[in-house]
Amino acid sequence: QVQLVESGGGVVQPGGSLRLSCAASGLTLSSYTMSWYRQAPGKERELVAGITRGGGSTNYADSVKGRFSISRDTAKNTVYLQMNSLKPEDTAVYYCKADRLPLGYIYWGQGTQVTVSS
């Protein structure tokens, strides 16, 4: 059974940093594309960052480029999202996603709340 468990969310002041973690079980990171999405109240869920299953390529939403960084530790089967220079508009629930689209496998975590406020 596949599980993705996010952690690391919280309340932070503008300009601060947080590191989110997504611990995966029941799957191997090197077989999946891993992504972070976020959903703010009243808005659609949007892609924040992704890393290919080989780990050699990453992509970011324009709004977070230069501030956020996605990485993974295959030994711990965990994906991270380092978030720096946080802004109030980064406030959202952040979700981890694993997909292996050629086979139609898509899994989501339960989400972790990030609130950026003074």
C-alpha positions as CSV (number, residue, x, y, z in Angstrom):
1,Q,0.0,0.0,0.0
2,V,1.4,3.4,-1.1
3,Q,1.5,6.2,1.5
4,L,2.9,9.7,1.2
5,V,3.1,11.6,4.4
6,E,4.0,15.3,4.4
7,S,5.4,17.2,7.4
8,G,7.2,20.4,8.2
9,G,4.4,22.9,7.6
10,G,3.6,25.7,10.1
11,V,3.4,29.4,10.6
12,V,6.3,31.6,9.5
13,Q,6.9,35.3,9.1
14,P,7.5,36.8,5.7
15,G,11.1,36.3,4.6
16,G,11.4,33.1,6.7
17,S,12.1,29.6,5.7
18,L,10.5,26.2,6.0
19,R,11.5,22.7,4.8
20,L,8.7,20.3,3.9
21,S,9.3,16.6,3.9
22,C,7.3,13.9,2.1
23,A,8.1,10.4,3.4
24,A,7.1,7.7,0.9
25,S,6.3,4.1,1.6
26,G,5.1,1.3,-0.7
27,L,7.0,2.7,-3.6
28,T,10.5,3.5,-4.7
29,L,11.3,7.1,-5.5
30,S,13.6,6.2,-8.4
31,S,10.5,4.8,-10.2
32,Y,8.3,7.9,-9.8
33,T,8.2,11.5,-10.8
34,M,7.8,13.4,-7.5
35,S,6.1,16.8,-7.2
36,W,4.9,19.4,-4.8
37,Y,1.6,21.1,-5.4
38,R,-0.2,23.7,-3.3
39,Q,-3.8,24.9,-3.0
40,A,-4.7,28.2,-1.5
41,P,-8.3,28.9,-0.3
42,G,-10.6,29.5,-3.2
43,K,-7.9,28.7,-5.8
44,E,-7.1,25.6,-7.9
45,R,-4.3,23.3,-6.9
46,E,-1.1,24.3,-8.7
47,L,2.3,22.7,-9.4
48,V,5.1,24.2,-7.3
49,A,8.1,22.0,-8.1
50,G,8.9,18.6,-9.6
51,I,11.8,16.2,-9.8
52,T,12.2,13.4,-12.4
53,R,12.4,9.8,-11.3
54,G,16.1,9.8,-12.3
55,G,16.6,12.8,-10.1
56,G,18.5,14.6,-12.8
57,S,16.0,17.3,-13.7
58,T,13.8,19.6,-11.7
59,N,11.2,22.2,-12.6
60,Y,9.6,25.1,-10.8
61,A,6.6,27.4,-11.0
62,D,7.7,30.9,-12.0
63,S,6.4,32.2,-8.8
64,V,8.8,30.2,-6.7
65,K,11.9,30.1,-8.9
66,G,15.0,31.1,-7.0
67,R,13.3,30.7,-3.6
68,F,12.2,27.1,-3.5
69,S,14.3,24.0,-4.1
70,I,13.1,20.4,-4.5
71,S,15.4,17.5,-3.6
72,R,15.2,13.8,-2.6
73,D,17.0,11.3,-0.5
74,T,16.5,7.9,-2.0
75,A,18.0,6.1,1.0
76,K,15.3,7.6,3.2
77,N,12.7,7.5,0.4
78,T,11.9,11.1,1.2
79,V,11.4,14.2,-1.0
80,Y,12.0,17.7,0.4
81,L,10.9,21.2,-0.5
82,Q,13.1,23.9,0.9
83,M,11.2,27.1,0.9
84,N,13.1,30.4,1.5
85,S,12.1,34.0,1.4
86,L,8.6,33.1,2.0
87,K,5.8,35.5,1.1
88,P,2.2,35.8,2.3
89,E,1.0,34.6,-1.1
90,D,2.8,31.3,-0.5
91,T,0.2,30.5,2.2
92,A,-1.5,27.3,1.1
93,V,-1.9,23.6,1.8
94,Y,1.1,21.8,0.3
95,Y,0.7,18.3,-1.2
96,C,3.2,15.7,-2.3
97,K,2.4,13.7,-5.4
98,A,4.0,10.6,-6.9
99,D,3.2,9.6,-10.5
100,R,4.3,7.0,-12.9
101,L,2.1,8.1,-15.8
102,P,2.9,5.5,-18.4
103,L,1.4,3.0,-16.0
104,G,-1.4,5.3,-14.7
105,Y,-0.1,5.4,-11.1
106,I,-0.8,8.6,-9.3
107,Y,-0.7,9.0,-5.5
108,W,-1.2,12.1,-3.2
109,G,-0.4,12.9,0.3
110,Q,-2.8,14.4,2.8
111,G,-1.2,17.8,2.7
112,T,0.5,20.1,5.2
113,Q,-0.5,23.7,5.9
114,V,1.9,26.5,5.4
115,T,0.9,30.0,6.6
116,V,3.1,33.0,6.0
117,S,2.0,35.9,8.2
118,S,3.4,38.6,10.4
